[in-house]
């Protein structure tokens, strides 16, 4: 697969849709590297994303996220990238993802995400109105994605669907 399709595979979607868990398994199945943007950025900042947001550093985090994703999309090959849920809200990031990768939207309905997320304190955006945020982002994800996969099923089924869709491209 990697010789036939060297572009990065970028997973987008709302928090809780399974980008990290699906991404790890997808990378293993396709013999690719896996990179979780949130993990890289937490290491870069030396603290959890929730702590950055609590300290009023969301804008700084978003800029670092945009820089990372744009760089990876333009230069990395044979990799699966799990992004943060808000990455496509930055136009430059959305453009880089669309132009330089195969973008896969893991789409799950709000009730499924709500059940998965609960009131996870490590997710700072759950403190506001997450359903409204979810609804606002749907159109952005749709505009950015090359492939849309239903993510309201078991990880293995999501994985099988992604692989089948990639092979048909």
HELIX and SHEET records of a PDB file:
HELIX    1   1 UNK A   19  UNK A   30  1                                  12    
HELIX    2   2 UNK A   37  UNK A   45  1                                   9    
HELIX    3   3 UNK A   49  UNK A   54  1                                   6    
HELIX    4   4 UNK A   58  UNK A   75  1                                  18    
HELIX    5   5 UNK A   87  UNK A   89  5                                   3    
HELIX    6   6 UNK A   91  UNK A  100  1                                  10    
HELIX    7   7 UNK A  110  UNK A  117  1                                   8    
HELIX    8   8 UNK A  124  UNK A  127  5                                   4    
HELIX    9   9 UNK A  130  UNK A  144  1                                  15    
HELIX   10  10 UNK A  155  UNK A  167  1                                  13    
SHEET    1   A 5 UNK A  33  UNK A  36  0                                        
SHEET    2   A 5 UNK A  79  UNK A  82  1                                        
SHEET    3   A 5 UNK A   8  UNK A  12  1                                        
SHEET    4   A 5 UNK A 101  UNK A 107  1                                        
SHEET    5   A 5 UNK A 147  UNK A 150  1                                        
END                                                                             
